[in-house]
């Protein structure tokens, strides 16, 4: 049975994508802690961080770093934060978010913004990734139809 993340990747459930390559995608979480919070998710269904092949973990880390650099600049944050919690969805995912303090990393910080607010934040991040030279990995459209 497919995970909810696989269904998002396959376009069965809507998603707001900022990154797509052959190994992973990154899309908005519906419960962001800060503006620009995304999940970096491998295309292959892997239950947990320690179960993932080393090359997949390394790739997720590189993509998270690139996204984090754009987040820091675009959202004027002092740091990018990473969380690999492993709960909620049994499909490896790395939370990448611009942070101003460690409290931004707490799951109690989750917000529930309306669609237009999420769209605006993701468009800002997408533009930032293009400005940083990663345009080839930014889907032409934000929805999963752009993933082909």
N, CA, C and O atoms as a GROMACS GRO file, in nm:
protein
  592
    1UNK      N    1   0.084  -0.118   0.000
    1UNK     CA    2   0.000   0.000   0.000
    1UNK      C    3   0.088   0.124   0.000
    1UNK      O    4   0.186   0.131   0.075
    2UNK      N    5   0.055   0.221  -0.083
    2UNK     CA    6   0.133   0.344  -0.095
    2UNK      C    7   0.115   0.434   0.026
    2UNK      O    8   0.008   0.441   0.085
    3UNK      N    9   0.224   0.503   0.062
    3UNK     CA   10   0.214   0.601   0.170
    3UNK      C   11   0.150   0.728   0.118
    3UNK      O   12   0.137   0.747  -0.003
    4UNK      N   13   0.110   0.814   0.208
    4UNK     CA   14   0.052   0.942   0.168
    4UNK      C   15   0.154   1.023   0.087
    4UNK      O   16   0.115   1.097  -0.003
    5UNK      N   17   0.283   1.009   0.119
    5UNK     CA   18   0.384   1.083   0.044
    5UNK      C   19   0.396   1.030  -0.098
    5UNK      O   20   0.415   1.108  -0.192
    6UNK      N   21   0.387   0.899  -0.116
    6UNK     CA   22   0.389   0.843  -0.251
    6UNK      C   23   0.268   0.891  -0.329
    6UNK      O   24   0.278   0.920  -0.448
    7UNK      N   25   0.154   0.900  -0.263
    7UNK     CA   26   0.034   0.950  -0.330
    7UNK      C   27   0.050   1.097  -0.370
    7UNK      O   28   0.000   1.138  -0.474
    8UNK      N   29   0.118   1.175  -0.288
    8UNK     CA   30   0.145   1.315  -0.324
    8UNK      C   31   0.240   1.319  -0.444
    8UNK      O   32   0.216   1.393  -0.539
    9UNK      N   33   0.346   1.241  -0.440
    9UNK     CA   34   0.443   1.236  -0.550
    9UNK      C   35   0.375   1.193  -0.679
    9UNK      O   36   0.405   1.246  -0.786
   10UNK      N   37   0.283   1.097  -0.671
   10UNK     CA   38   0.214   1.045  -0.789
   10UNK      C   39   0.097   1.132  -0.836
   10UNK      O   40   0.034   1.103  -0.937
   11UNK      N   41   0.068   1.238  -0.762
   11UNK     CA   42  -0.040   1.328  -0.802
   11UNK      C   43  -0.178   1.284  -0.759
   11UNK      O   44  -0.277   1.344  -0.802
   12UNK      N   45  -0.188   1.182  -0.675
   12UNK     CA   46  -0.318   1.136  -0.628
   12UNK      C   47  -0.372   1.229  -0.520
   12UNK      O   48  -0.493   1.236  -0.498
   13UNK      N   49  -0.283   1.299  -0.452
   13UNK     CA   50  -0.316   1.398  -0.349
   13UNK      C   51  -0.238   1.524  -0.386
   13UNK      O   52  -0.122   1.515  -0.424
   14UNK      N   53  -0.300   1.640  -0.376
   14UNK     CA   54  -0.228   1.764  -0.414
   14UNK      C   55  -0.105   1.789  -0.326
   14UNK      O   56  -0.102   1.754  -0.208
   15UNK      N   57  -0.006   1.850  -0.386
   15UNK     CA   58   0.114   1.890  -0.316
   15UNK      C   59   0.168   2.019  -0.375
   15UNK      O   60   0.139   2.052  -0.489
   16UNK      N   61   0.246   2.090  -0.296
   16UNK     CA   62   0.310   2.215  -0.340
   16UNK      C   63   0.459   2.188  -0.348
   16UNK      O   64   0.530   2.192  -0.247
   17UNK      N   65   0.508   2.162  -0.469
   17UNK     CA   66   0.645   2.118  -0.490
   17UNK      C   67   0.741   2.233  -0.516
   17UNK      O   68   0.710   2.327  -0.589
   18UNK      N   69   0.860   2.223  -0.454
   18UNK     CA   70   0.965   2.320  -0.478
   18UNK      C   71   1.090   2.255  -0.539
   18UNK      O   72   1.177   2.325  -0.590
   19UNK      N   73   1.098   2.123  -0.535
   19UNK     CA   74   1.216   2.050  -0.584
   19UNK      C   75   1.172   1.915  -0.636
   19UNK      O   76   1.083   1.852  -0.580
   20UNK      N   77   1.234   1.871  -0.746
   20UNK     CA   78   1.211   1.735  -0.796
   20UNK      C   79   1.334   1.691  -0.874
   20UNK      O   80   1.379   1.761  -0.965
   21UNK      N   81   1.387   1.576  -0.840
   21UNK     CA   82   1.493   1.514  -0.916
   21UNK      C   83   1.467   1.364  -0.920
   21UNK      O   84   1.361   1.318  -0.877
   22UNK      N   85   1.561   1.287  -0.969
   22UNK     CA   86   1.538   1.144  -0.986
   22UNK      C   87   1.533   1.067  -0.854
   22UNK      O   88   1.479   0.957  -0.849
   23UNK      N   89   1.588   1.124  -0.746
   23UNK     CA   90   1.595   1.055  -0.617
   23UNK      C   91   1.489   1.103  -0.519
   23UNK      O   92   1.434   1.023  -0.443
   24UNK      N   93   1.460   1.233  -0.520
   24UNK     CA   94   1.370   1.288  -0.419
   24UNK      C   95   1.289   1.406  -0.470
   24UNK      O   96   1.312   1.458  -0.579
   25UNK      N   97   1.194   1.446  -0.388
   25UNK     CA   98   1.116   1.567  -0.411
   25UNK      C   99   1.112   1.644  -0.280
   25UNK      O  100   1.141   1.589  -0.173
   26UNK      N  101   1.076   1.771  -0.289
   26UNK     CA  102   1.052   1.851  -0.168
   26UNK      C  103   0.922   1.926  -0.190
   26UNK      O  104   0.899   1.985  -0.296
   27UNK      N  105   0.837   1.923  -0.089
   27UNK     CA  106   0.708   1.991  -0.098
   27UNK      C  107   0.670   2.048   0.038
   27UNK      O  108   0.726   2.010   0.141
   28UNK      N  109   0.574   2.140   0.036
   28UNK     CA  110   0.529   2.206   0.158
   28UNK      C  111   0.463   2.106   0.251
   28UNK      O  112   0.392   2.015   0.207
   29UNK      N  113   0.486   2.125   0.379
   29UNK     CA  114   0.408   2.053   0.478
   29UNK      C  115   0.282   2.133   0.503
   29UNK      O  116   0.283   2.256   0.496
   30UNK      N  117   0.173   2.066   0.533
   30UNK     CA  118   0.048   2.137   0.560
   30UNK      C  119   0.042   2.189   0.703
   30UNK      O  120  -0.052   2.259   0.741
   31UNK      N  121   0.145   2.155   0.782
   31UNK     CA  122   0.156   2.205   0.920
   31UNK      C  123   0.293   2.268   0.940
   31UNK      O  124   0.374   2.218   1.019
   32UNK      N  125   0.320   2.379   0.869
   32UNK     CA  126   0.453   2.440   0.880
   32UNK      C  127   0.476   2.503   1.017
   32UNK      O  128   0.384   2.557   1.079
   33UNK      N  129   0.598   2.497   1.061
   33UNK     CA  130   0.637   2.564   1.185
   33UNK      C  131   0.672   2.709   1.155
   33UNK      O  132   0.646   2.798   1.235
   34UNK      N  133   0.732   2.732   1.036
   34UNK     CA  134   0.768   2.865   0.990
   34UNK      C  135   0.736   2.873   0.841
   34UNK      O  136   0.718   2.771   0.776
   35UNK      N  137   0.728   2.995   0.788
   35UNK     CA  138   0.709   3.011   0.644
   35UNK      C  139   0.827   2.947   0.572
   35UNK      O  140   0.942   2.969   0.609
   36UNK      N  141   0.798   2.870   0.470
   36UNK     CA  142   0.902   2.804   0.391
   36UNK      C  143   0.935   2.663   0.433
   36UNK      O  144   1.021   2.600   0.371
   37UNK      N  145   0.871   2.610   0.536
   37UNK     CA  146   0.895   2.474   0.587
   37UNK      C  147   0.855   2.372   0.480
   37UNK      O  148   0.742   2.370   0.432
   38UNK      N  149   0.950   2.286   0.443
   38UNK     CA  150   0.924   2.181   0.345
   38UNK      C  151   0.969   2.046   0.397
   38UNK      O  152   1.043   2.036   0.495
   39UNK      N  153   0.924   1.942   0.329
   39UNK     CA  154   0.967   1.805   0.355
   39UNK      C  155   1.046   1.758   0.234
   39UNK      O  156   1.000   1.771   0.121
   40UNK      N  157   1.163   1.703   0.257
   40UNK     CA  158   1.242   1.641   0.151
   40UNK      C  159   1.219   1.491   0.165
   40UNK      O  160   1.248   1.431   0.268
   41UNK      N  161   1.166   1.430   0.057
   41UNK     CA  162   1.116   1.293   0.063
   41UNK      C  163   1.174   1.211  -0.052
   41UNK      O  164   1.167   1.254  -0.167
   42UNK      N  165   1.233   1.095  -0.023
   42UNK     CA  166   1.280   1.010  -0.133
   42UNK      C  167   1.162   0.954  -0.212
   42UNK      O  168   1.055   0.928  -0.156
   43UNK      N  169   1.183   0.936  -0.339
   43UNK     CA  170   1.077   0.878  -0.423
   43UNK      C  171   1.051   0.732  -0.383
   43UNK      O  172   0.937   0.687  -0.387
   44UNK      N  173   1.155   0.661  -0.346
   44UNK     CA  174   1.139   0.523  -0.303
   44UNK      C  175   1.082   0.523  -0.161
   44UNK      O  176   1.122   0.603  -0.077
   45UNK      N  177   0.990   0.432  -0.137
   45UNK     CA  178   0.931   0.421  -0.003
   45UNK      C  179   1.029   0.350   0.089
   45UNK      O  180   1.054   0.230   0.077
   46UNK      N  181   1.083   0.426   0.180
   46UNK     CA  182   1.173   0.375   0.284
   46UNK      C  183   1.111   0.417   0.416
   46UNK      O  184   1.078   0.534   0.434
   47UNK      N  185   1.096   0.323   0.507
   47UNK     CA  186   1.027   0.351   0.633
   47UNK      C  187   1.100   0.451   0.720
   47UNK      O  188   1.037   0.543   0.773
   48UNK      N  189   1.230   0.434   0.738
   48UNK     CA  190   1.301   0.520   0.833
   48UNK      C  191   1.440   0.555   0.783
   48UNK      O  192   1.493   0.495   0.690
   49UNK      N  193   1.494   0.655   0.847
   49UNK     CA  194   1.627   0.707   0.816
   49UNK      C  195   1.732   0.596   0.818
   49UNK      O  196   1.816   0.589   0.728
   50UNK      N  197   1.729   0.511   0.918
   50UNK     CA  198   1.833   0.408   0.929
   50UNK      C  199   1.814   0.293   0.831
   50UNK      O  200   1.905   0.213   0.810
   51UNK      N  201   1.695   0.285   0.770
   51UNK     CA  202   1.671   0.181   0.669
   51UNK      C  203   1.709   0.226   0.528
   51UNK      O  204   1.718   0.143   0.438
   52UNK      N  205   1.732   0.354   0.509
   52UNK     CA  206   1.760   0.408   0.376
   52UNK      C  207   1.902   0.376   0.332
   52UNK      O  208   1.994   0.374   0.413
   53UNK      N  209   1.919   0.351   0.202
   53UNK     CA  210   2.054   0.331   0.150
   53UNK      C  211   2.140   0.457   0.173
   53UNK      O  212   2.088   0.568   0.172
   54UNK      N  213   2.268   0.438   0.194
   54UNK     CA  214   2.357   0.550   0.221
   54UNK      C  215   2.352   0.657   0.112
   54UNK      O  216   2.355   0.776   0.143
   55UNK      N  217   2.345   0.615  -0.015
   55UNK     CA  218   2.344   0.714  -0.122
   55UNK      C  219   2.217   0.799  -0.119
   55UNK      O  220   2.221   0.916  -0.156
   56UNK      N  221   2.105   0.742  -0.078
   56UNK     CA  222   1.981   0.818  -0.066
   56UNK      C  223   1.990   0.918   0.048
   56UNK      O  224   1.951   1.034   0.033
   57UNK      N  225   2.042   0.874   0.163
   57UNK     CA  226   2.059   0.964   0.277
   57UNK      C  227   2.151   1.080   0.239
   57UNK      O  228   2.123   1.196   0.272
   58UNK      N  229   2.261   1.050   0.171
   58UNK     CA  230   2.355   1.154   0.130
   58UNK      C  231   2.287   1.253   0.035
   58UNK      O  232   2.307   1.374   0.047
   59UNK      N  233   2.209   1.203  -0.057
   59UNK     CA  234   2.141   1.290  -0.153
   59UNK      C  235   2.039   1.379  -0.082
   59UNK      O  236   2.031   1.499  -0.111
   60UNK      N  237   1.961   1.322   0.008
   60UNK     CA  238   1.864   1.402   0.083
   60UNK      C  239   1.934   1.514   0.159
   60UNK      O  240   1.883   1.626   0.166
   61UNK      N  241   2.050   1.485   0.214
   61UNK     CA  242   2.126   1.584   0.289
   61UNK      C  243   2.172   1.699   0.199
   61UNK      O  244   2.163   1.816   0.237
   62UNK      N  245   2.220   1.667   0.081
   62UNK     CA  246   2.264   1.770  -0.013
   62UNK      C  247   2.146   1.857  -0.056
   62UNK      O  248   2.157   1.980  -0.060
   63UNK      N  249   2.034   1.795  -0.088
   63UNK     CA  250   1.915   1.872  -0.128
   63UNK      C  251   1.866   1.958  -0.012
   63UNK      O  252   1.830   2.073  -0.033
   64UNK      N  253   1.865   1.904   0.109
   64UNK     CA  254   1.823   1.981   0.226
   64UNK      C  255   1.914   2.102   0.245
   64UNK      O  256   1.866   2.210   0.279
   65UNK      N  257   2.043   2.086   0.224
   65UNK     CA  258   2.138   2.197   0.238
   65UNK      C  259   2.108   2.306   0.135
   65UNK      O  260   2.108   2.424   0.168
   66UNK      N  261   2.083   2.267   0.011
   66UNK     CA  262   2.053   2.365  -0.094
   66UNK      C  263   1.923   2.440  -0.063
   66UNK      O  264   1.916   2.562  -0.077
   67UNK      N  265   1.823   2.367  -0.020
   67UNK     CA  266   1.695   2.430   0.015
   67UNK      C  267   1.713   2.519   0.137
   67UNK      O  268   1.662   2.631   0.140
   68UNK      N  269   1.786   2.471   0.237
   68UNK     CA  270   1.810   2.550   0.357
   68UNK      C  271   1.880   2.681   0.327
   68UNK      O  272   1.847   2.784   0.386
   69UNK      N  273   1.977   2.678   0.237
   69UNK     CA  274   2.047   2.802   0.201
   69UNK      C  275   1.951   2.902   0.139
   69UNK      O  276   1.958   3.022   0.169
   70UNK      N  277   1.862   2.856   0.053
   70UNK     CA  278   1.763   2.945  -0.007
   70UNK      C  279   1.666   2.998   0.099
   70UNK      O  280   1.631   3.115   0.098
   71UNK      N  281   1.624   2.911   0.190
   71UNK     CA  282   1.531   2.952   0.296
   71UNK      C  283   1.590   3.063   0.383
   71UNK      O  284   1.523   3.161   0.414
   72UNK      N  285   1.715   3.048   0.421
   72UNK     CA  286   1.781   3.147   0.507
   72UNK      C  287   1.778   3.284   0.439
   72UNK      O  288   1.747   3.385   0.502
   73UNK      N  289   1.810   3.286   0.310
   73UNK     CA  290   1.813   3.413   0.238
   73UNK      C  291   1.673   3.467   0.213
   73UNK      O  292   1.645   3.584   0.242
   74UNK      N  293   1.585   3.384   0.160
   74UNK     CA  294   1.451   3.429   0.120
   74UNK      C  295   1.366   3.472   0.239
   74UNK      O  296   1.292   3.570   0.231
   75UNK      N  297   1.376   3.399   0.349
   75UNK     CA  298   1.292   3.427   0.466
   75UNK      C  299   1.368   3.503   0.576
   75UNK      O  300   1.319   3.518   0.688
   76UNK      N  301   1.489   3.549   0.542
   76UNK     CA  302   1.569   3.630   0.633
   76UNK      C  303   1.582   3.565   0.770
   76UNK      O  304   1.555   3.627   0.874
   77UNK      N  305   1.622   3.439   0.769
   77UNK     CA  306   1.637   3.361   0.893
   77UNK      C  307   1.786   3.342   0.922
   77UNK      O  308   1.866   3.331   0.829
   78UNK      N  309   1.824   3.337   1.049
   78UNK     CA  310   1.964   3.317   1.082
   78UNK      C  311   2.015   3.175   1.053
   78UNK      O  312   2.134   3.155   1.031
   79UNK      N  313   1.925   3.078   1.052
   79UNK     CA  314   1.966   2.939   1.029
   79UNK      C  315   1.857   2.861   0.957
   79UNK      O  316   1.741   2.900   0.952
   80UNK      N  317   1.901   2.748   0.901
   80UNK     CA  318   1.808   2.648   0.850
   80UNK      C  319   1.811   2.532   0.949
   80UNK      O  320   1.918   2.492   0.994
   81UNK      N  321   1.695   2.480   0.983
   81UNK     CA  322   1.686   2.368   1.076
   81UNK      C  323   1.646   2.241   1.003
   81UNK      O  324   1.576   2.245   0.902
   82UNK      N  325   1.693   2.129   1.055
   82UNK     CA  326   1.659   1.997   1.000
   82UNK      C  327   1.606   1.909   1.111
   82UNK      O  328   1.657   1.910   1.223
   83UNK      N  329   1.502   1.833   1.079
   83UNK     CA  330   1.448   1.736   1.174
   83UNK      C  331   1.416   1.609   1.097
   83UNK      O  332   1.349   1.613   0.993
   84UNK      N  333   1.463   1.497   1.148
   84UNK     CA  334   1.425   1.365   1.097
   84UNK      C  335   1.362   1.294   1.216
   84UNK      O  336   1.432   1.231   1.296
   85UNK      N  337   1.232   1.305   1.227
   85UNK     CA  338   1.163   1.250   1.344
   85UNK      C  339   1.120   1.105   1.320
   85UNK      O  340   1.134   1.021   1.408
   86UNK      N  341   1.068   1.078   1.204
   86UNK     CA  342   1.031   0.941   1.172
   86UNK      C  343   0.894   0.896   1.216
   86UNK      O  344   0.859   0.779   1.202
   87UNK      N  345   0.815   0.988   1.269
   87UNK     CA  346   0.679   0.952   1.310
   87UNK      C  347   0.579   1.025   1.221
   87UNK      O  348   0.615   1.117   1.148
   88UNK      N  349   0.455   0.983   1.228
   88UNK     CA  350   0.350   1.050   1.151
   88UNK      C  351   0.324   0.982   1.020
   88UNK      O  352   0.209   0.947   0.990
   89UNK      N  353   0.428   0.961   0.939
   89UNK     CA  354   0.415   0.893   0.809
   89UNK      C  355   0.530   0.794   0.800
   89UNK      O  356   0.646   0.831   0.821
   90UNK      N  357   0.500   0.670   0.769
   90UNK     CA  358   0.603   0.567   0.758
   90UNK      C  359   0.670   0.572   0.621
   90UNK      O  360   0.670   0.475   0.545
   91UNK      N  361   0.728   0.687   0.594
   91UNK     CA  362   0.803   0.711   0.469
   91UNK      C  363   0.905   0.819   0.507
   91UNK      O  364   0.867   0.930   0.543
   92UNK      N  365   1.032   0.786   0.499
   92UNK     CA  366   1.138   0.877   0.538
   92UNK      C  367   1.112   1.017   0.485
   92UNK      O  368   1.077   1.035   0.368
   93UNK      N  369   1.128   1.117   0.572
   93UNK     CA  370   1.116   1.256   0.529
   93UNK      C  371   1.200   1.344   0.621
   93UNK      O  372   1.209   1.322   0.742
   94UNK      N  373   1.262   1.444   0.561
   94UNK     CA  374   1.345   1.538   0.633
   94UNK      C  375   1.274   1.673   0.634
   94UNK      O  376   1.245   1.729   0.528
   95UNK      N  377   1.245   1.724   0.752
   95UNK     CA  378   1.188   1.858   0.764
   95UNK      C  379   1.302   1.958   0.746
   95UNK      O  380   1.405   1.947   0.813
   96UNK      N  381   1.285   2.055   0.657
   96UNK     CA  382   1.383   2.161   0.638
   96UNK      C  383   1.307   2.293   0.651
   96UNK      O  384   1.208   2.316   0.581
   97UNK      N  385   1.353   2.379   0.743
   97UNK     CA  386   1.279   2.502   0.767
   97UNK      C  387   1.371   2.614   0.813
   97UNK      O  388   1.471   2.591   0.881
   98UNK      N  389   1.335   2.736   0.774
   98UNK     CA  390   1.411   2.850   0.825
   98UNK      C  391   1.373   2.872   0.972
   98UNK      O  392   1.255   2.875   1.007
   99UNK      N  393   1.476   2.888   1.056
   99UNK     CA  394   1.446   2.901   1.200
   99UNK      C  395   1.513   3.025   1.258
   99UNK      O  396   1.616   3.073   1.210
  100UNK      N  397   1.450   3.074   1.363
  100UNK     CA  398   1.502   3.187   1.439
  100UNK      C  399   1.543   3.144   1.580
  100UNK      O  400   1.617   3.214   1.648
  101UNK      N  401   1.494   3.028   1.623
  101UNK     CA  402   1.532   2.971   1.752
  101UNK      C  403   1.501   2.821   1.746
  101UNK      O  404   1.433   2.774   1.656
  102UNK      N  405   1.552   2.748   1.845
  102UNK     CA  406   1.525   2.605   1.850
  102UNK      C  407   1.377   2.576   1.872
  102UNK      O  408   1.329   2.468   1.836
  103UNK      N  409   1.305   2.670   1.930
  103UNK     CA  410   1.162   2.650   1.951
  103UNK      C  411   1.087   2.630   1.818
  103UNK      O  412   0.983   2.564   1.816
  104UNK      N  413   1.140   2.686   1.709
  104UNK     CA  414   1.078   2.666   1.578
  104UNK      C  415   1.079   2.519   1.536
  104UNK      O  416   1.000   2.478   1.451
  105UNK      N  417   1.168   2.440   1.595
  105UNK     CA  418   1.178   2.299   1.560
  105UNK      C  419   1.079   2.211   1.635
  105UNK      O  420   1.054   2.097   1.596
  106UNK      N  421   1.022   2.264   1.742
  106UNK     CA  422   0.928   2.185   1.822
  106UNK      C  423   0.799   2.161   1.744
  106UNK      O  424   0.746   2.252   1.680
  107UNK      N  425   0.749   2.042   1.750
  107UNK     CA  426   0.626   2.010   1.676
  107UNK      C  427   0.505   2.083   1.731
  107UNK      O  428   0.402   2.092   1.664
  108UNK      N  429   0.516   2.136   1.851
  108UNK     CA  430   0.407   2.219   1.906
  108UNK      C  431   0.402   2.355   1.836
  108UNK      O  432   0.307   2.430   1.855
  109UNK      N  433   0.504   2.386   1.756
  109UNK     CA  434   0.506   2.512   1.682
  109UNK      C  435   0.427   2.505   1.552
  109UNK      O  436   0.413   2.606   1.482
  110UNK      N  437   0.376   2.388   1.519
  110UNK     CA  438   0.304   2.371   1.392
  110UNK      C  439   0.186   2.466   1.382
  110UNK      O  440   0.111   2.486   1.478
  111UNK      N  441   0.172   2.525   1.264
  111UNK     CA  442   0.060   2.615   1.234
  111UNK      C  443  -0.027   2.549   1.127
  111UNK      O  444   0.011   2.447   1.070
  112UNK      N  445  -0.141   2.608   1.101
  112UNK     CA  446  -0.233   2.556   0.999
  112UNK      C  447  -0.278   2.670   0.908
  112UNK      O  448  -0.395   2.710   0.912
  113UNK      N  449  -0.186   2.722   0.826
  113UNK     CA  450  -0.221   2.835   0.741
  113UNK      C  451  -0.316   2.794   0.628
  113UNK      O  452  -0.326   2.677   0.592
  114UNK      N  453  -0.382   2.894   0.572
  114UNK     CA  454  -0.471   2.872   0.458
  114UNK      C  455  -0.386   2.849   0.332
  114UNK      O  456  -0.268   2.883   0.329
  115UNK      N  457  -0.447   2.791   0.230
  115UNK     CA  458  -0.378   2.760   0.105
  115UNK      C  459  -0.302   2.876   0.043
  115UNK      O  460  -0.186   2.859   0.005
  116UNK      N  461  -0.364   2.994   0.031
  116UNK     CA  462  -0.291   3.105  -0.031
  116UNK      C  463  -0.162   3.143   0.042
  116UNK      O  464  -0.064   3.183  -0.022
  117UNK      N  465  -0.161   3.132   0.174
  117UNK     CA  466  -0.040   3.162   0.250
  117UNK      C  467   0.069   3.059   0.222
  117UNK      O  468   0.186   3.095   0.207
  118UNK      N  469   0.032   2.932   0.216
  118UNK     CA  470   0.129   2.827   0.181
  118UNK      C  471   0.181   2.848   0.040
  118UNK      O  472   0.302   2.837   0.015
  119UNK      N  473   0.091   2.877  -0.053
  119UNK     CA  474   0.131   2.900  -0.192
  119UNK      C  475   0.233   3.012  -0.203
  119UNK      O  476   0.334   2.999  -0.272
  120UNK      N  477   0.206   3.123  -0.134
  120UNK     CA  478   0.295   3.238  -0.140
  120UNK      C  479   0.434   3.203  -0.086
  120UNK      O  480   0.535   3.241  -0.146
  121UNK      N  481   0.439   3.132   0.025
  121UNK     CA  482   0.568   3.094   0.083
  121UNK      C  483   0.645   3.001  -0.012
  121UNK      O  484   0.765   3.016  -0.030
  122UNK      N  485   0.574   2.906  -0.072
  122UNK     CA  486   0.641   2.812  -0.162
  122UNK      C  487   0.688   2.882  -0.289
  122UNK      O  488   0.794   2.848  -0.342
  123UNK      N  489   0.613   2.978  -0.338
  123UNK     CA  490   0.657   3.052  -0.457
  123UNK      C  491   0.781   3.134  -0.426
  123UNK      O  492   0.871   3.144  -0.510
  124UNK      N  493   0.788   3.191  -0.307
  124UNK     CA  494   0.909   3.264  -0.266
  124UNK      C  495   1.030   3.169  -0.261
  124UNK      O  496   1.138   3.204  -0.308
  125UNK      N  497   1.010   3.051  -0.205
  125UNK     CA  498   1.118   2.954  -0.197
  125UNK      C  499   1.158   2.904  -0.335
  125UNK      O  500   1.277   2.891  -0.364
  126UNK      N  501   1.062   2.877  -0.420
  126UNK     CA  502   1.091   2.832  -0.557
  126UNK      C  503   1.176   2.938  -0.630
  126UNK      O  504   1.274   2.904  -0.696
  127UNK      N  505   1.136   3.064  -0.616
  127UNK     CA  506   1.211   3.172  -0.680
  127UNK      C  507   1.353   3.178  -0.624
  127UNK      O  508   1.449   3.200  -0.698
  128UNK      N  509   1.366   3.160  -0.493
  128UNK     CA  510   1.498   3.160  -0.430
  128UNK      C  511   1.587   3.048  -0.481
  128UNK      O  512   1.707   3.069  -0.503
  129UNK      N  513   1.530   2.930  -0.500
  129UNK     CA  514   1.608   2.818  -0.552
  129UNK      C  515   1.654   2.845  -0.696
  129UNK      O  516   1.766   2.812  -0.733
  130UNK      N  517   1.567   2.906  -0.775
  130UNK     CA  518   1.605   2.942  -0.912
  130UNK      C  519   1.718   3.045  -0.908
  130UNK      O  520   1.816   3.032  -0.981
  131UNK      N  521   1.706   3.147  -0.823
  131UNK     CA  522   1.810   3.249  -0.809
  131UNK      C  523   1.943   3.188  -0.768
  131UNK      O  524   2.048   3.237  -0.808
  132UNK      N  525   1.938   3.082  -0.687
  132UNK     CA  526   2.060   3.016  -0.642
  132UNK      C  527   2.121   2.922  -0.747
  132UNK      O  528   2.225   2.861  -0.723
  133UNK      N  529   2.056   2.910  -0.862
  133UNK     CA  530   2.110   2.827  -0.969
  133UNK      C  531   2.056   2.686  -0.975
  133UNK      O  532   2.110   2.603  -1.047
  134UNK      N  533   1.949   2.657  -0.901
  134UNK     CA  534   1.893   2.522  -0.897
  134UNK      C  535   1.765   2.509  -0.980
  134UNK      O  536   1.685   2.419  -0.956
  135UNK      N  537   1.745   2.598  -1.075
  135UNK     CA  538   1.623   2.600  -1.155
  135UNK      C  539   1.589   2.470  -1.225
  135UNK      O  540   1.472   2.439  -1.244
  136UNK      N  541   1.690   2.393  -1.263
  136UNK     CA  542   1.661   2.267  -1.331
  136UNK      C  543   1.587   2.168  -1.241
  136UNK      O  544   1.526   2.072  -1.290
  137UNK      N  545   1.593   2.190  -1.110
  137UNK     CA  546   1.526   2.101  -1.015
  137UNK      C  547   1.395   2.158  -0.960
  137UNK      O  548   1.326   2.092  -0.883
  138UNK      N  549   1.362   2.280  -1.000
  138UNK     CA  550   1.238   2.343  -0.957
  138UNK      C  551   1.133   2.312  -1.064
  138UNK      O  552   1.145   2.359  -1.177
  139UNK      N  553   1.031   2.234  -1.030
  139UNK     CA  554   0.930   2.199  -1.131
  139UNK      C  555   0.867   2.326  -1.193
  139UNK      O  556   0.853   2.428  -1.127
  140UNK      N  557   0.831   2.315  -1.320
  140UNK     CA  558   0.772   2.428  -1.392
  140UNK      C  559   0.646   2.478  -1.323
  140UNK      O  560   0.617   2.598  -1.324
  141UNK      N  561   0.573   2.388  -1.263
  141UNK     CA  562   0.453   2.423  -1.186
  141UNK      C  563   0.470   2.370  -1.045
  141UNK      O  564   0.550   2.280  -1.021
  142UNK      N  565   0.395   2.427  -0.952
  142UNK     CA  566   0.408   2.387  -0.813
  142UNK      C  567   0.333   2.256  -0.784
  142UNK      O  568   0.366   2.187  -0.688
  143UNK      N  569   0.234   2.220  -0.865
  143UNK     CA  570   0.155   2.100  -0.835
  143UNK      C  571   0.222   1.977  -0.893
  143UNK      O  572   0.315   1.986  -0.972
  144UNK      N  573   0.173   1.861  -0.853
  144UNK     CA  574   0.236   1.735  -0.891
  144UNK      C  575   0.225   1.705  -1.041
  144UNK      O  576   0.299   1.620  -1.090
  145UNK      N  577   0.138   1.772  -1.114
  145UNK     CA  578   0.130   1.751  -1.259
  145UNK      C  579   0.262   1.787  -1.325
  145UNK      O  580   0.294   1.733  -1.432
  146UNK      N  581   0.338   1.877  -1.265
  146UNK     CA  582   0.465   1.918  -1.321
  146UNK      C  583   0.572   1.811  -1.307
  146UNK      O  584   0.677   1.821  -1.371
  147UNK      N  585   0.549   1.710  -1.225
  147UNK     CA  586   0.650   1.607  -1.204
  147UNK      C  587   0.656   1.506  -1.317
  147UNK      O  588   0.752   1.430  -1.331
  148UNK      N  589   0.551   1.507  -1.398
  148UNK     CA  590   0.547   1.420  -1.514
  148UNK      C  591   0.534   1.278  -1.477
  148UNK      O  592   0.529   1.192  -1.564
   0.00000   0.00000   0.00000
